[in-house]
Amino acid sequence: MIKNYIIDTNVMIHDPFCFYKFDDNHIVIPIICIEELDHLKKREGIVGYHARSAARELSSIRKLGRVSDGVKLESGGLVLPELLQGNLYPNEFVHIRSSDRDGHEIIARYDGERIVPLKYSNEASWGLLPINREQKMAYELLMNPDIHFVTISGGAGSGKTILAIAFALNSC
């Protein structure tokens, strides 16, 4: 059975050749991770060295085929950029904008069957309300009792920890 592995920046930093270690499975690389890798290349030390190595490895993979179609590896695996995948996955979010009315937009979540509006984005947890689009998406996943495992990525100071703590305290 083919699995989809979503590779985070820290995986690429830990092992710049990680792309070849997932056998015949799909390897999905989020665009944010490629951007983070690009910034880390400028650092000195082992982190910068591994970031540069991973970036070189991604460049060599890119030469094997068209990235938008997915690049087939010798192991049988397929490397895909997250941004270019066409299918929606359960609990993936979409930002919908009106094409004829400025300012009319909504964030919604694909529940596996249909796109549904956010349910928890206006609920407070220990007095904390999500203040931006990313926090609303994270909060939606944390508050949903049908979702048992949530990972949140983002830059320093984006509110990941405070949201997780507020949710944990609210759950007690």
C-alpha positions as CSV (number, residue, x, y, z in Angstrom):
1,M,0.0,0.0,0.0
2,I,1.4,3.4,-1.0
3,K,1.6,6.0,1.7
4,N,2.0,9.7,1.6
5,Y,4.8,11.1,3.8
6,I,4.8,14.8,4.4
7,I,8.4,15.9,5.0
8,D,9.1,18.7,7.4
9,T,12.2,20.9,7.2
10,N,13.8,19.3,10.3
11,V,13.7,15.9,8.5
12,M,15.6,17.3,5.5
13,I,18.1,19.0,7.9
14,H,18.6,15.8,9.9
15,D,19.1,13.7,6.8
16,P,19.6,15.6,3.5
17,F,19.2,12.3,1.6
18,C,15.9,11.4,3.3
19,F,14.0,11.5,0.0
20,Y,15.5,8.1,-1.0
21,K,14.5,6.3,2.2
22,F,10.7,6.0,1.8
23,D,10.8,3.1,-0.7
24,D,7.9,3.3,-3.2
25,N,5.8,5.8,-1.2
26,H,4.9,9.4,-2.1
27,I,7.0,12.1,-0.5
28,V,5.2,15.4,-0.2
29,I,7.3,18.5,0.5
30,P,5.3,21.6,1.7
31,I,6.3,24.8,0.0
32,I,6.9,26.4,3.4
33,C,9.6,23.8,4.1
34,I,11.3,24.6,0.8
35,E,11.3,28.3,1.8
36,E,12.6,27.5,5.3
37,L,15.4,25.4,3.7
38,D,16.3,28.3,1.5
39,H,16.7,30.6,4.5
40,L,18.7,28.0,6.5
41,K,21.2,27.5,3.6
42,K,22.8,30.8,4.7
43,R,23.5,29.7,8.2
44,E,27.0,28.6,9.3
45,G,27.6,25.2,11.0
46,I,26.0,21.8,10.5
47,V,22.5,23.2,10.1
48,G,23.6,25.4,7.2
49,Y,25.7,22.6,5.7
50,H,22.8,20.1,5.8
51,A,20.4,22.7,4.4
52,R,22.7,23.3,1.5
53,S,23.0,19.5,1.0
54,A,19.3,19.0,1.0
55,A,18.8,21.9,-1.4
56,R,21.3,20.3,-3.8
57,E,19.6,17.0,-3.5
58,L,16.2,18.6,-4.3
59,S,17.8,20.3,-7.3
60,S,19.1,17.0,-8.6
61,I,15.7,15.4,-8.1
62,R,14.1,18.2,-10.0
63,K,16.3,17.4,-13.0
64,L,14.8,13.9,-13.2
65,G,11.4,15.1,-14.3
66,R,8.6,17.7,-14.2
67,V,8.0,18.6,-10.5
68,S,4.3,19.4,-11.1
69,D,3.7,15.8,-12.3
70,G,5.7,14.3,-9.5
71,V,9.3,13.1,-9.9
72,K,9.7,9.3,-9.9
73,L,12.7,8.1,-7.9
74,E,14.7,4.8,-8.6
75,S,13.1,3.4,-5.4
76,G,9.7,3.7,-7.0
77,G,8.8,6.7,-4.8
78,L,7.3,9.9,-6.0
79,V,8.4,13.4,-4.9
80,L,5.6,15.9,-5.0
81,P,5.4,19.6,-4.0
82,E,2.4,20.2,-1.7
83,L,1.3,23.3,-3.5
84,L,0.8,21.5,-6.8
85,Q,-1.4,18.6,-5.7
86,G,-4.9,18.7,-7.1
87,N,-6.8,16.5,-4.6
88,L,-8.1,17.8,-1.3
89,Y,-7.3,15.6,1.7
90,P,-9.6,15.3,4.8
91,N,-9.0,18.3,7.1
92,E,-7.4,20.4,4.5
93,F,-8.4,24.0,4.4
94,V,-9.4,26.2,1.5
95,H,-9.6,30.0,1.3
96,I,-12.7,30.9,-0.8
97,R,-13.0,34.4,-2.3
98,S,-16.0,35.8,-4.2
99,S,-15.1,36.5,-7.8
100,D,-17.6,39.4,-8.1
101,R,-17.7,41.0,-4.6
102,D,-14.6,42.4,-3.0
103,G,-14.0,41.5,0.6
104,H,-16.3,38.5,0.6
105,E,-14.2,35.5,1.6
106,I,-14.3,32.5,3.9
107,I,-12.0,29.8,5.2
108,A,-13.5,26.3,5.0
109,R,-12.4,22.8,5.8
110,Y,-12.7,19.7,3.6
111,D,-14.2,17.0,5.9
112,G,-13.5,14.1,3.6
113,E,-16.9,14.4,1.8
114,R,-17.6,18.1,1.3
115,I,-16.2,21.6,2.1
116,V,-17.7,22.9,5.3
117,P,-17.4,26.3,7.1
118,L,-15.3,26.5,10.2
119,K,-17.2,25.5,13.3
120,Y,-15.0,26.6,16.2
121,S,-13.3,29.8,14.9
122,N,-15.4,32.1,17.1
123,E,-15.2,30.1,20.3
124,A,-12.8,31.1,23.1
125,S,-10.6,28.7,25.0
126,W,-9.4,30.1,28.3
127,G,-10.2,33.6,26.9
128,L,-8.1,33.1,23.9
129,L,-9.5,33.6,20.4
130,P,-7.6,32.9,17.2
131,I,-6.7,36.2,15.5
132,N,-5.5,35.3,12.0
133,R,-6.3,32.7,9.3
134,E,-3.6,30.3,10.3
135,Q,-4.6,30.3,14.0
136,K,-8.2,29.8,13.0
137,M,-7.3,26.7,11.0
138,A,-5.1,25.3,13.8
139,Y,-7.9,26.0,16.4
140,E,-10.5,24.3,14.2
141,L,-8.4,21.1,14.2
142,L,-7.6,21.2,17.9
143,M,-11.2,21.8,18.9
144,N,-12.7,19.1,16.7
145,P,-13.3,16.0,18.9
146,D,-13.1,13.7,15.8
147,I,-9.5,14.6,15.2
148,H,-7.2,12.9,17.6
149,F,-3.7,14.0,16.4
150,V,-2.8,17.5,15.2
151,T,0.6,18.8,14.1
152,I,1.1,22.6,13.7
153,S,3.9,24.2,11.9
154,G,4.7,27.9,11.7
155,G,7.3,30.5,12.5
156,A,8.4,31.6,15.9
157,G,5.8,33.8,17.6
158,S,2.9,32.6,15.4
159,G,0.9,31.3,18.4
160,K,1.3,27.5,18.0
161,T,2.2,26.9,21.7
162,I,-0.3,29.3,23.3
163,L,-3.1,27.7,21.2
164,A,-2.1,24.2,22.1
165,I,-1.9,25.1,25.8
166,A,-5.2,26.9,25.8
167,F,-6.8,23.9,24.1
168,A,-5.2,21.4,26.6
169,L,-6.4,23.5,29.6
170,N,-9.8,23.7,28.1
171,S,-9.9,19.9,27.6
172,C,-9.2,19.1,31.3
